[in-house]
Structure formats: C-alpha cells, structure tokens
Amino acid sequence: MAEAQATIGKAFREARAGASRGLSITTADLDAGLLLEHACGATTLMRMTNPDRPMGDGEYRAFASYISRRIAREPAHRIIGNRELYGLQFFPSMRRRLYRALTLRF
C-alpha cells in the first residue's frame, strides 16, 4: 500500500480487498471505512463524495497501521479508541480490559 501520493478512495479499496481476502472478516467494508475516516479525520460523506482527495504521509501511515492491526484481528473499536451505539460514544478504559482479563477462566 505504500505510494507517494495515495488517495482516500484507492486506500479504501486496497484495504477492503486486503482485509477480506482469505481472512473471512465479514465487516471488511465497514472496518476499512471506519479506520480510514478516523485516520484522515473525514466523515463517511466526505469519503464517498471526494475519493480523489490525497492523503498526507502521516494519514497514510496511521491508516496502514490501523489496517495491519485489524488484519491481526484486533477489534476496530479498540483501534480507534471508542465505540458508538445509537449516537452515543463509549470510550473503553484500560482498567476494564485488565479487570476482564483477570476474571476470565481458562
């Protein structure tokens, strides 16, 4: 995915194809869009109406990092640091993750 001047449309298509190829990530479209919007500070409308918008180097590196983490099966809401439900934002804390890990029985 490394290019000198990537656009958000091309980065989205490449990430979607990479995440869905052989990995059985059923939400590849949703995840790629969400991670791209987070990396670029864009909205879904901006992503869909202006796919030729160039990405900066920092945006591209952040997006590539997010996609590699998602391909490694890390949940998208942990990568971006929040989860939305009916317009409400929920922010996971490290205390909760640690508590959950300590209470799991194997």
C-alpha positions in Angstrom: 0.0 0.0 0.0 3.0 2.3 0.0 2.7 5.1 -2.6 4.0 8.6 -2.9 0.5 10.2 -3.2 -2.3 7.9 -2.2 -6.0 9.0 -2.4 -8.6 8.0 0.1 -10.6 6.1 -2.5 -7.7 4.0 -3.6 -6.5 3.4 0.0 -10.1 2.3 1.0 -10.3 -0.1 -2.0 -6.9 -1.7 -1.2 -7.6 -2.0 2.5 -11.1 -3.6 1.9 -9.6 -6.1 -0.6 -6.7 -6.9 1.8 -9.0 -7.4 4.8 -11.5 -9.6 3.0 -9.0 -11.7 1.1 -8.8 -15.1 2.7 -9.3 -13.8 6.3 -13.1 -14.1 6.5 -13.5 -10.7 8.0 -17.1 -10.2 7.2 -17.1 -6.5 8.1 -14.2 -5.5 5.9 -16.1 -2.7 4.2 -17.3 -1.2 7.4 -14.0 -1.6 9.2 -11.9 -0.1 6.3 -14.3 2.9 6.1 -14.3 3.5 9.8 -10.5 3.2 10.1 -9.9 5.5 7.1 -12.3 8.1 8.4 -10.5 8.0 11.8 -7.0 8.3 10.2 -8.0 11.2 7.9 -10.4 13.0 10.2 -13.0 12.6 7.5 -16.7 11.7 7.5 -18.4 9.0 5.5 -19.9 11.6 3.3 -16.5 13.2 2.6 -15.0 9.8 1.9 -17.8 8.9 -0.6 -18.1 12.2 -2.4 -14.4 13.0 -2.7 -12.5 9.7 -3.2 -9.7 11.6 -5.1 -8.7 13.6 -2.0 -4.9 13.0 -1.5 -3.8 11.6 1.8 -0.9 13.0 3.7 2.0 10.9 4.7 1.0 10.8 8.3 -2.6 9.9 7.5 -1.4 7.1 5.2 1.0 5.7 7.8 -1.7 5.8 10.5 -4.2 4.1 8.2 -1.7 1.4 7.2 -1.0 0.8 10.9 -4.7 0.5 11.7 -5.4 -1.9 8.8 -2.5 -4.2 9.9 -3.9 -4.3 13.4 -7.3 -5.1 12.1 -6.0 -7.9 9.9 -4.4 -9.3 13.0 -8.0 -9.5 14.3 -7.9 -6.6 16.8 -11.4 -5.1 17.1 -11.9 -1.9 15.2 -13.3 -0.1 18.3 -10.1 -0.8 20.2 -8.0 0.5 17.4 -9.8 3.9 17.2 -10.4 4.1 21.0 -14.2 4.4 21.1 -17.4 2.7 20.2 -20.7 4.3 19.1 -24.1 3.0 19.8 -27.2 5.0 18.7 -25.2 8.2 18.5 -23.6 7.8 22.0 -19.9 7.5 22.3 -18.4 4.9 24.6 -14.7 5.0 25.5 -13.1 1.8 26.7 -10.7 2.1 29.6 -7.6 0.0 30.3 -8.9 -0.7 33.8 -11.9 -2.5 32.3 -9.7 -4.5 29.9 -7.4 -5.5 32.7 -10.3 -6.5 35.0 -11.9 -8.5 32.3 -8.6 -10.3 31.5 -8.1 -11.1 35.2 -11.6 -12.5 35.7 -11.6 -14.9 32.7 -11.3 -18.5 33.5 -9.5 -20.8 31.1 
